């Protein structure tokens, strides 16, 4: 199997007549003008002529870029099959089909044949929207883990039991989400250290022969998040740590580089080029802050809520919240009153969210999780499109029925017996 590195989290895996392109974000910015590619992309739109399949791991714009899809010549689209895991809303599949691409949904854990001696297996990670892909071709087994939050040792071991032995691991290695304000330097560095340690732990447990560090080749390009660049894990750091602390060999690829699985890889040139890119970050032009009038913000918010209400039924939305909260508690480890290891918290009350006094709570995220959060009242969920802090009705994880008693609290009868109260000020039950 041949691996061509495109950029950031994008690879082309080739064997025989199959050329599978993963997560193409080729140009432009992502996350509200907050992220930009660290290095320029060599892959050109004309090269989609050679692509047979595109796989998307999840919807984040540094993985699923509608702009890049729209740049594919229309005559080529019917000959390219877009692969995506089964989802409740089928949004990605419907969007790609609407553009004229062939599409295929991948059932959880199903082994799918894309061509002679080329097989893939995809699965969402827990109840998140991220997914991993195991590619088996030409006698090699490559696991594309991208952003899956496989953090703890028991989670890594569970993943190993699902995928079996692998030859190549491709995984994220540096920080991505907000981890403190500009002055919280030590906090960001601790977060970066955690990411580095996670990469090493994944290599120790999964035991790949080679590691391709990827999905972290960005710089934070906005005035409001530029401080995050001070704590990124550089690719030379992760390559050195993996080489020193594990039996895995790091393979560092720069955009446009190719590597035949099992062949010799020289990292020196790629590391030198990335070093120059990291040094150039302080000199790059940043995106300036654009004040947004309150009326425009309100209009955008109402449009977003209308899309949510129109796309998902209230029962499914609340059941989804219960599942995500339960998944978050599992990822947090054995805890709560039964274990006594740490207080139980709902997702929204984790440190750095609203429970710790954060003033940057994203209304969209708040509308997705249980806990004390801004909430709209209207349509299927309330009565007007105005925001007010309240308690979100907690669905029953056992009956699958969302019940509400009064205007702001859920009745005790609808709280699962296995739930414990959140120890933070919201006091909301956690599954």
C-alpha positions in Angstrom: 0.0 0.0 0.0 1.2 3.5 -0.9 0.4 6.5 1.3 0.5 10.0 -0.1 0.3 12.8 2.5 -2.0 15.6 1.3 -2.1 17.9 4.3 -3.2 18.1 8.0 -5.5 15.1 8.4 -5.7 14.1 4.7 -4.0 11.1 3.2 -4.4 9.1 0.0 -4.2 5.3 0.5 -3.6 3.5 -2.8 -3.5 -0.2 -3.8 -4.5 -1.5 -7.2 -7.3 0.5 -8.8 -8.4 2.0 -5.5 -7.3 5.5 -4.4 -8.9 6.4 -1.1 -8.7 10.1 -0.1 -9.3 10.8 3.6 -10.6 14.1 5.0 -9.5 16.5 2.3 -9.1 20.1 3.6 -6.9 21.5 0.9 -7.1 25.3 1.3 -8.8 28.2 3.0 -9.5 28.7 6.7 -11.7 26.7 9.1 -13.5 27.2 12.4 -14.8 30.8 11.8 -11.5 32.0 10.3 -9.6 30.6 13.4 -7.5 27.8 11.8 -5.2 27.8 8.8 -3.0 25.1 7.3 0.6 25.2 8.6 2.1 24.3 5.2 0.8 24.8 1.7 -1.1 22.0 -0.1 0.5 20.4 -3.2 -2.5 18.4 -4.2 -4.4 20.1 -7.0 -8.1 19.8 -8.0 -7.1 18.1 -11.2 -5.8 15.2 -9.2 -9.4 14.2 -8.2 -9.4 12.5 -11.6 -7.3 9.8 -9.9 -9.5 9.4 -6.8 -12.0 6.6 -6.5 -13.3 7.1 -3.0 -13.4 9.9 -0.3 -13.8 9.0 3.4 -14.8 11.6 6.0 -14.2 10.8 9.6 -16.5 13.5 11.0 -18.1 16.9 10.3 -15.4 19.3 11.7 -14.4 21.7 9.0 -10.7 20.8 9.1 -11.9 17.3 8.0 -15.1 17.9 6.1 -14.6 20.9 3.9 -17.6 21.7 1.7 -15.5 24.3 -0.1 -13.1 21.6 -1.3 -15.9 19.3 -2.4 -17.5 22.1 -4.4 -14.1 22.5 -6.2 -14.3 19.0 -7.7 -15.2 19.1 -11.4 -18.8 18.1 -11.8 -18.0 15.5 -14.5 -15.8 13.6 -12.0 -18.3 13.5 -9.1 -20.4 10.4 -10.2 -17.2 8.4 -10.4 -16.1 9.2 -6.8 -17.8 7.4 -3.9 -18.0 9.3 -0.7 -17.9 7.1 2.4 -19.3 8.2 5.8 -20.4 6.3 8.9 -24.1 5.8 9.5 -25.6 8.9 11.3 -29.0 9.9 12.5 -29.4 12.9 10.3 -27.5 11.6 7.2 -26.5 15.2 6.6 -23.0 14.5 5.1 -24.4 11.8 2.8 -27.3 13.9 1.6 -25.0 16.9 1.0 -22.5 14.9 -1.1 -25.3 13.1 -3.0 -26.8 16.5 -3.8 -23.5 17.6 -5.3 -23.6 14.6 -7.6 -21.1 12.2 -5.8 -21.9 8.5 -5.4 -22.3 7.8 -1.7 -22.2 4.8 0.7 -22.9 4.7 4.4 -20.7 2.5 6.4 -22.4 0.4 9.0 -20.6 0.2 12.4 -17.8 -2.4 12.2 -18.8 -3.8 8.8 -15.9 -4.9 6.6 -16.5 -3.4 3.2 -14.7 -4.3 0.0 -13.7 -1.3 -2.2 -11.7 -3.3 -4.7 -9.6 -6.4 -5.1 -7.5 -6.8 -1.9 -8.7 -3.5 -0.6 -11.1 -3.5 2.5 -12.2 -0.9 5.0 -13.9 -1.1 8.4 -15.3 2.0 10.0 -16.8 2.7 13.4 -17.9 5.7 15.4 -16.0 6.2 18.6 -18.4 5.6 21.5 -21.4 8.0 21.0 -19.4 10.8 19.5 -19.6 11.9 15.9 -16.0 11.0 15.2 -15.0 7.7 13.6 -11.9 5.6 12.9 -11.1 3.7 9.7 -9.2 0.5 9.4 -7.8 0.0 5.9 -6.5 -3.5 4.8 -4.8 -3.6 1.5 -1.7 -5.1 -0.1 -0.9 -7.1 3.1 -0.8 -3.9 5.3 -3.2 -2.7 8.0 -3.5 1.0 8.5 -5.6 2.6 11.3 -6.7 6.2 10.7 -7.6 7.4 14.2 -7.7 11.1 13.4 -9.4 13.0 16.2 -11.1 10.1 18.1 -10.8 10.8 21.8 -9.1 7.5 22.7 -7.5 8.9 25.8 -7.3 6.4 28.7 -5.4 3.2 28.8 -8.6 1.1 29.1 -10.1 2.9 26.0 -6.9 2.3 24.0 -7.1 -1.4 25.0 -10.7 -1.6 24.0 -9.9 -0.1 20.6 -7.1 -2.7 20.2 -9.6 -5.5 20.8 -11.8 -4.1 18.0 -9.1 -3.5 15.3 -6.5 -6.2 16.1 -2.9 -5.9 15.1 -2.0 -2.9 12.9 1.0 -1.9 10.9 0.5 1.9 10.7 -1.2 4.3 13.1 -2.2 7.8 11.9 -3.3 9.9 14.9 -3.7 13.5 16.1 -0.8 14.7 18.3 -1.4 18.3 19.3 -4.0 20.6 20.9 -7.0 21.7 19.0 -9.8 22.9 21.4 -9.7 26.0 23.6 -7.6 25.3 26.7 -7.4 28.6 28.6 -7.2 32.3 27.8 -4.1 34.1 26.6 -2.7 34.4 30.1 -3.2 30.7 30.9 0.2 29.6 29.5 0.8 26.8 32.0 -2.7 25.3 31.4 -2.1 25.2 27.7 1.2 23.5 28.1 -0.2 20.9 30.4 -2.9 20.2 27.8 -0.2 19.9 25.1 1.8 17.5 27.3 -1.3 15.4 27.7 -1.7 15.1 24.0 1.9 14.1 23.6 1.6 11.5 26.4 -1.6 10.2 24.7 0.2 9.6 21.4 2.9 7.7 23.2 0.4 5.6 25.1 -1.5 4.8 21.9 1.7 3.5 20.3 2.6 1.4 23.4 -0.8 -0.3 23.5 -1.7 -0.6 19.9 1.9 -1.5 18.9 2.0 -0.3 15.3 5.2 -0.7 13.5 5.0 2.8 12.2 3.3 6.0 13.3 2.2 8.8 11.0 1.6 11.9 13.2 -1.0 14.0 11.5 -4.3 15.9 12.0 -2.4 18.7 13.9 -0.7 20.6 11.1 -2.5 23.9 11.6 -1.7 27.3 13.1 -4.2 29.4 15.0 -4.6 32.4 12.8 -7.1 34.7 14.5 -6.2 37.5 16.9 -8.4 35.9 19.5 -6.8 32.4 19.5 -3.3 33.2 18.3 -2.0 32.6 21.8 -2.7 28.9 21.4 0.3 28.7 19.1 2.6 29.0 22.1 1.6 25.5 23.4 1.3 23.4 20.2 3.1 20.1 20.2 5.6 20.2 17.3 5.9 17.2 15.1 9.6 16.9 15.9 8.7 16.6 19.6 6.2 13.7 19.0 8.6 11.9 16.6 11.4 12.1 19.2 9.1 10.9 22.1 7.7 8.0 20.1 11.1 6.9 18.9 12.6 7.1 22.4 9.7 5.7 24.5 8.1 3.0 22.2 9.1 0.4 19.7 7.2 2.3 17.0 9.0 4.1 14.2 7.7 7.6 13.4 7.2 8.5 9.7 7.0 12.2 9.2 5.4 13.3 5.9 5.3 16.8 4.5 2.5 17.8 2.0 3.3 16.0 -1.3 5.4 13.3 0.3 4.8 9.6 -0.5 5.7 6.5 1.5 5.3 2.8 0.6 4.3 1.0 3.7 7.2 -1.1 4.9 9.7 1.0 3.0 12.5 3.1 4.4 11.4 6.6 5.6 13.7 9.5 6.1 12.2 12.2 8.3 15.0 14.8 8.1 13.8 16.9 5.2 10.2 16.9 6.3 11.2 17.9 9.9 13.4 20.7 8.5 10.6 22.1 6.4 8.1 21.9 9.3 10.6 23.6 11.6 10.7 26.6 9.1 6.9 26.7 9.1 6.7 26.8 12.9 9.3 29.6 13.0 7.3 31.6 10.6 4.1 31.6 12.6 4.8 34.8 14.6 5.4 36.7 11.3 2.2 35.6 9.6 -0.7 37.9 9.2 -3.5 37.3 11.6 -7.3 37.5 11.0 -8.5 40.7 12.7 -11.5 40.8 15.1 -14.7 41.9 13.4 -17.3 43.2 15.8 -20.7 41.7 15.3 -23.8 43.9 16.0 -26.2 42.4 18.4 -29.0 42.4 15.8 -26.9 40.3 13.4 -25.9 37.9 16.2 -29.6 37.5 17.2 -30.6 36.9 13.6 -27.9 34.3 13.0 -28.8 32.6 16.3 -32.5 32.4 15.3 -31.6 31.0 11.9 -29.4 28.3 13.6 -32.1 27.3 16.0 -34.7 27.1 13.2 -32.4 24.7 11.4 -32.0 22.5 14.5 -35.7 22.5 15.2 -36.5 21.7 11.6 -33.9 18.9 11.3 -34.3 16.9 14.5 -37.4 16.0 16.5 -37.5 17.1 20.1 -37.6 13.5 21.4 -34.5 12.5 19.3 -32.7 15.6 20.3 -33.2 14.9 24.0 -32.3 11.2 23.7 -29.2 12.2 21.9 -28.3 14.6 24.8 -28.7 11.8 27.3 -26.5 9.4 25.3 -23.8 12.0 24.9 -23.8 12.9 28.5 -23.6 9.2 29.5 -20.7 8.7 27.0 -18.9 11.7 28.5 -19.2 10.2 32.0 -17.8 6.9 30.8 -14.8 8.7 29.3 -14.3 10.6 32.6 -13.6 7.2 34.3 -15.1 5.4 37.2 -16.2 8.1 39.6 -19.2 9.5 41.4 -20.8 8.7 44.7 -20.4 4.9 44.2 -16.7 5.0 43.4 -15.8 8.2 45.4 -13.0 8.9 43.0 -14.2 12.3 41.8 -17.5 14.3 41.9 -20.0 13.6 39.2 -20.5 16.5 36.7 -22.6 17.0 33.7 -20.8 17.9 30.5 -21.6 21.6 30.8 -20.2 21.9 34.4 -16.7 20.6 33.5 -13.9 23.0 34.4 -13.5 25.6 31.6 -17.2 25.5 30.8 -20.0 27.5 32.4 -19.5 25.8 35.8 -16.1 27.4 36.2 -17.2 30.9 35.2 -16.3 30.7 31.5 -17.7 33.6 29.6 -17.1 32.0 26.2 -19.8 29.4 26.3 -20.9 28.6 22.8 -24.7 28.7 22.5 -24.6 26.0 19.8 -22.7 23.6 22.0 -24.9 24.6 25.0 -27.9 23.6 23.0 -26.5 20.1 22.5 -25.7 19.0 26.0 -27.6 18.6 29.3 -27.0 20.9 32.3 -27.5 24.6 33.0 -27.2 26.3 29.7 -28.7 29.0 27.6 -31.8 27.5 26.1 -34.4 28.5 23.6 -38.1 28.1 24.1 -40.1 27.7 21.0 -41.4 25.2 18.4 -40.7 21.7 19.6 -38.7 22.8 22.6 -40.4 25.9 24.0 -42.2 29.2 22.8 -40.1 32.1 21.6 -36.6 32.4 20.2 -35.3 34.3 23.2 -32.5 33.0 25.4 -32.6 32.5 29.1 -30.6 30.4 31.6 -32.6 27.4 32.8 -32.4 23.7 33.6 -32.6 21.4 30.6 -35.1 18.6 31.0 -33.2 15.4 31.5 -34.5 12.4 29.4 -34.9 9.0 30.8 -32.0 6.8 29.6 -34.1 3.7 30.2 -37.5 4.4 28.8 -36.2 6.7 26.0 -39.0 9.1 26.8 -38.2 12.8 27.6 -40.5 14.0 30.3 -40.8 17.4 31.9 -42.4 18.5 35.2 -43.2 22.2 35.4 -41.3 24.8 33.4 -37.7 24.2 34.3 -37.2 20.9 36.2 -37.5 17.2 35.3 -39.6 15.0 37.6 -37.8 12.5 39.7 -39.6 9.7 38.0 -37.9 10.5 34.7 -34.4 10.6 36.1 -32.7 7.2 35.6 -32.1 5.2 38.8 -28.4 5.1 38.0 -28.1 8.9 37.8 -26.3 11.0 40.4 -26.7 14.7 40.9 -24.0 17.0 39.4 -21.8 18.3 42.2 -21.4 21.7 40.5 -24.0 24.5 41.1 -26.4 23.2 38.5 -27.2 20.1 40.5 -28.4 18.4 37.4 -28.5 14.6 37.2 -25.8 12.8 35.3 -26.3 9.4 33.8 
